[in-house]
């Protein structure tokens, strides 16, 4: 199943809010950076018991 995970940055003048827009998330627990085309890859999201998120495993 495809998963949409979105971070956003928004603000006005000298105040900004940046981070995960999931309901209830107040701090970042995970930073994922994938800079490649994932076509024909064996990448899969697996549950992570420590964070409770499904994390990308490449």
FIKOLZA-1660 file (N, C-alpha, C; in steps of 0.1 Angstrom, whole numbers, plus 5000, padded with zeros to 4 digits):
% residues 58
   i   px   py   pz ch aa at
   1 5008 4988 5000  A  X  N
   1 5000 5000 5000  A  X CA
   1 5009 5012 5000  A  X  C
   2 5006 5022 4991  A  X  N
   2 5013 5035 4992  A  X CA
   2 5010 5042 5004  A  X  C
   3 5020 5049 5010  A  X  N
   3 5018 5057 5022  A  X CA
   3 5022 5071 5019  A  X  C
   4 5013 5081 5023  A  X  N
   4 5016 5095 5021  A  X CA
   4 5021 5100 5034  A  X  C
   5 5033 5105 5034  A  X  N
   5 5039 5111 5046  A  X CA
   5 5044 5125 5042  A  X  C
   6 5039 5135 5049  A  X  N
   6 5041 5149 5044  A  X CA
   6 5047 5157 5055  A  X  C
   7 5057 5164 5052  A  X  N
   7 5062 5175 5061  A  X CA
   7 5059 5188 5055  A  X  C
   8 5057 5198 5062  A  X  N
   8 5054 5211 5057  A  X CA
   8 5061 5222 5065  A  X  C
   9 5063 5233 5059  A  X  N
   9 5068 5245 5066  A  X CA
   9 5059 5257 5062  A  X  C
  10 5054 5264 5072  A  X  N
  10 5045 5275 5069  A  X CA
  10 5047 5286 5080  A  X  C
  11 5045 5298 5077  A  X  N
  11 5046 5308 5087  A  X CA
  11 5043 5322 5082  A  X  C
  12 5045 5332 5090  A  X  N
  12 5043 5346 5087  A  X CA
  12 5052 5354 5095  A  X  C
  13 5058 5364 5089  A  X  N
  13 5068 5373 5095  A  X CA
  13 5079 5365 5102  A  X  C
  14 5081 5366 5115  A  X  N
  14 5092 5359 5121  A  X CA
  14 5088 5346 5129  A  X  C
  15 5076 5341 5126  A  X  N
  15 5071 5328 5132  A  X CA
  15 5069 5318 5122  A  X  C
  16 5075 5306 5124  A  X  N
  16 5073 5295 5115  A  X CA
  16 5070 5282 5122  A  X  C
  17 5063 5273 5116  A  X  N
  17 5061 5259 5121  A  X CA
  17 5066 5250 5110  A  X  C
  18 5074 5240 5113  A  X  N
  18 5080 5231 5104  A  X CA
  18 5079 5217 5109  A  X  C
  19 5075 5207 5101  A  X  N
  19 5076 5193 5106  A  X CA
  19 5064 5185 5100  A  X  C
  20 5062 5174 5106  A  X  N
  20 5052 5164 5102  A  X CA
  20 5038 5170 5105  A  X  C
  21 5029 5168 5095  A  X  N
  21 5016 5173 5097  A  X CA
  21 5006 5162 5102  A  X  C
  22 5011 5151 5106  A  X  N
  22 5002 5140 5111  A  X CA
  22 4995 5146 5124  A  X  C
  23 4982 5142 5126  A  X  N
  23 4975 5146 5138  A  X CA
  23 4982 5141 5150  A  X  C
  24 4985 5150 5160  A  X  N
  24 4990 5146 5173  A  X CA
  24 5005 5145 5173  A  X  C
  25 5013 5146 5162  A  X  N
  25 5027 5146 5162  A  X CA
  25 5033 5159 5166  A  X  C
  26 5040 5160 5177  A  X  N
  26 5046 5172 5182  A  X CA
  26 5061 5173 5180  A  X  C
  27 5068 5162 5179  A  X  N
  27 5082 5162 5177  A  X CA
  27 5086 5152 5165  A  X  C
  28 5097 5155 5159  A  X  N
  28 5102 5145 5149  A  X CA
  28 5108 5133 5156  A  X  C
  29 5104 5121 5152  A  X  N
  29 5110 5109 5157  A  X CA
  29 5120 5103 5147  A  X  C
  30 5117 5106 5134  A  X  N
  30 5125 5099 5124  A  X CA
  30 5128 5109 5113  A  X  C
  31 5140 5108 5107  A  X  N
  31 5144 5115 5095  A  X CA
  31 5147 5105 5084  A  X  C
  32 5140 5105 5073  A  X  N
  32 5143 5096 5062  A  X CA
  32 5146 5104 5050  A  X  C
  33 5157 5101 5044  A  X  N
  33 5161 5108 5031  A  X CA
  33 5165 5097 5021  A  X  C
  34 5157 5097 5011  A  X  N
  34 5160 5087 5000  A  X CA
  34 5162 5096 4987  A  X  C
  35 5174 5095 4981  A  X  N
  35 5176 5103 4969  A  X CA
  35 5180 5092 4958  A  X  C
  36 5169 5086 4953  A  X  N
  36 5171 5076 4943  A  X CA
  36 5157 5073 4937  A  X  C
  37 5157 5067 4925  A  X  N
  37 5145 5063 4919  A  X CA
  37 5142 5049 4924  A  X  C
  38 5131 5047 4931  A  X  N
  38 5128 5034 4937  A  X CA
  38 5119 5026 4927  A  X  C
  39 5125 5022 4916  A  X  N
  39 5117 5014 4906  A  X CA
  39 5125 5001 4905  A  X  C
  40 5118 4990 4908  A  X  N
  40 5124 4977 4907  A  X CA
  40 5133 4974 4920  A  X  C
  41 5131 4982 4930  A  X  N
  41 5138 4981 4942  A  X CA
  41 5131 4972 4952  A  X  C
  42 5138 4966 4961  A  X  N
  42 5132 4958 4971  A  X CA
  42 5128 4966 4984  A  X  C
  43 5128 4979 4983  A  X  N
  43 5124 4987 4994  A  X CA
  43 5110 4984 4999  A  X  C
  44 5109 4984 5012  A  X  N
  44 5096 4980 5019  A  X CA
  44 5095 4987 5032  A  X  C
  45 5082 4991 5036  A  X  N
  45 5080 4997 5049  A  X CA
  45 5077 4986 5059  A  X  C
  46 5084 4986 5070  A  X  N
  46 5082 4976 5081  A  X CA
  46 5079 4983 5094  A  X  C
  47 5070 4977 5102  A  X  N
  47 5067 4983 5115  A  X CA
  47 5080 4984 5124  A  X  C
  48 5081 4995 5130  A  X  N
  48 5092 4997 5140  A  X CA
  48 5086 4998 5154  A  X  C
  49 5089 4988 5162  A  X  N
  49 5083 4988 5176  A  X CA
  49 5086 5000 5184  A  X  C
  50 5098 5005 5182  A  X  N
  50 5103 5017 5191  A  X CA
  50 5095 5030 5188  A  X  C
  51 5092 5032 5175  A  X  N
  51 5085 5045 5172  A  X CA
  51 5071 5043 5170  A  X  C
  52 5066 5031 5166  A  X  N
  52 5053 5029 5162  A  X CA
  52 5050 5032 5148  A  X  C
  53 5060 5037 5140  A  X  N
  53 5058 5040 5126  A  X CA
  53 5062 5028 5117  A  X  C
  54 5057 5028 5105  A  X  N
  54 5062 5019 5095  A  X CA
  54 5074 5026 5088  A  X  C
  55 5086 5021 5089  A  X  N
  55 5098 5028 5084  A  X CA
  55 5103 5021 5071  A  X  C
  56 5109 5029 5063  A  X  N
  56 5113 5024 5050  A  X CA
  56 5126 5017 5051  A  X  C
  57 5127 5004 5047  A  X  N
  57 5139 4996 5047  A  X CA
  57 5143 4993 5033  A  X  C
  58 5155 4997 5029  A  X  N
  58 5160 4996 5016  A  X CA
  58 5169 4984 5015  A  X  C
% end
